[in-house]
Amino acid sequence: TLTDVTGTEHIYMPNVSRSFFFASLQDEWQIRDNVLLNLGIRIDDYSDFGSTVNPRIGINWTISESINISTFAGSAFRAPSFVDLHAKNNPAAQGNINVQPEKISTYELGLNYQLSDDLYTAFTLFNYQAKALITHITDKQSGISIAQNIGENETLGFEWEGRWQPFENLNIS
């Protein structure tokens, strides 16, 4: 039987809302003829969990017409979802109003090489460090899974890109 639980303590999630404001500022400076500096910052303010500030910096160095090196560092976040914060009466996962945003720091170093008009390659090394990941942890006494900032993750890797256009109407990437 379908039962209407509106207005009772048995609802899945209370009627909640979120408002947020953000400001983002980014600018580029040509430090030298072949060096470009990029600085930025983003500030977010959420009504239900608070504020976060995320800076970024990037440098692009053109060594020659065919070689470019770039580096980047910055941070970002993932806001907790309504389920992460407010879910209740869900046997699989309960919310937690004390959950904070997940945070990530990113670092990249890239090399772009235009070997000829029809041959290009790029190689990027990256490192991502995520902290305060939102994970549902089962409470041993109640058996209920509750949202917590527990997890961490670090990823170290690379990306390689290549493009070759052997003929005018054929492009291989």
N, C-alpha and C positions, 0 to 999 in steps of 0.2 A: 504494500500500500504506500502510495506517495503521501508524505506528510509535510506540510508547510511548517518550517521552523523559524520563519521570519519573526524577529522580535523576541526570540527565546535565547536561552543560554546554549542551545544546540547548533547555532549557525556555524558554518564553515569559517567565515571570516567576518569581523565586524565591518560596518560601513565606514571606511576610512578614505581619506584623500591625501594627496601630496601636492605641495606646490614647491617650485624651486626657481632659483635665479642663478644665472651664470654670467660671467664676464670673461672675455677672452681677448688677449692682446698679443700680437705677434708683429715683429719687425725684422727687416733684413738690412745688414750693413755691408757695403762693399769695402772690406778692410784694405785690400790691395787689388790690383787689376785681376788677379787670378784667385782671390780668396773672398768667399762670401760667408758672413756670419749670420745665423738665424737664431733669434731669441724669442721665447714666448712663455706665456703663463695663462692658466685657466683657473678661475675660482668658481666653485659651485657651492650653493647654499640650499640645502634641502630642509623642508619644514619638519620632517619626521626623524632625521638622524643627525643633522648638523652640516658642517662645512668641510670642504676639502680643497687644497691648493695643489696644482700640478704644473711645475715648470718644465721647460724643454730648451735644449740648445743643440744647434747643428752647425757644422762647418763644412763647406764645400770648397775643395781645392782643385783648380784646373791646372794640372801639371803641363799639359800640352793640348793641342787641338784634339788629340785622340784619347788622352788619359785623364780621368777625373777620379779623385778620392773624396769620399764623404764620410763624416762621422756624426753620430747622433746620440743624445742621451735625454731621457725624459721620464716622466711618471704619468700614471693614469689611475683610474679607479673604476669599480663596478658597484653601483648602488645596490643595496639589498632590495629584493623584490617585495611586493606586498605579502606574498606567501612566506618569504624568509622572516618577515617581521610579525605578521598578524595571524597566520593560519592557526586554527584551533579545531578541535573535534575531527581531526583527520588522523586516522590510525597510522598512516605512512609517514607523515612529517608535520611537526608542530612549528609554529613561528616563535620568534624570540625578539622582543622589542629592544633588546640590548645589542643586537647584531650591528656591526659597523661595516662600512664599505670594504670590499676587497681592494688591495693596492698592488700596483705593479710598477717596477722600474725596468726600463728598457735601454739597451745599449747596442749600437750598430756601427760597423765599420765596413764601408763598401768601396769597391774598385770597379769603374766602368772603363771599357777599352773598345774604341771604335777602330778595329783593325784595318778596315777599308770601307768604301761606300756600301758594300753589300754584306759585310761581316761585322757583327757586334757581340760583345760578351760582357757580362757583369757578374761579380762575385761579392756576396755580402756575408759577413760573420755577424751573429747576433747572440745576445744573452738577455733573457727575460727572467726577472725574479719577482714572483708573486707571493704576497704575504696576506695573512688574515683571510684566507679563502673561506668561504661560507660552506660548511659541511654539516649534514644532519648526523648527530651522534645519538645513539640509543642509550637512554638512561637505564642502568642495570636494574633498578628497583621497579620502575613503572613499565619498562619495555617500550616507552614512547621515544620516537626519534625527534630531537629538538635541534633547531638551527643554532650553530656556534661558529665563531671565527677560530678555526683550528688549523686548517691546512696551509701548507707552503708548497711552492713548486718553483724549480729553477730549470730553465731550458737553455741549452747551449747548442747552437747549430749554425748552419750555413744555407744560403740559397745560391743557386747558379742559374743564370739565364743566358741563352744564346739565340741569336737571330742570324739567319743566312738567307740571302736572296740571290740564288744562282741565276735566275731568269727574271725578267720584268714581271711576269704573271705568276711567279712561284716564290712564296715566302715560307721558310721553315723556322719555327720557333721552338 
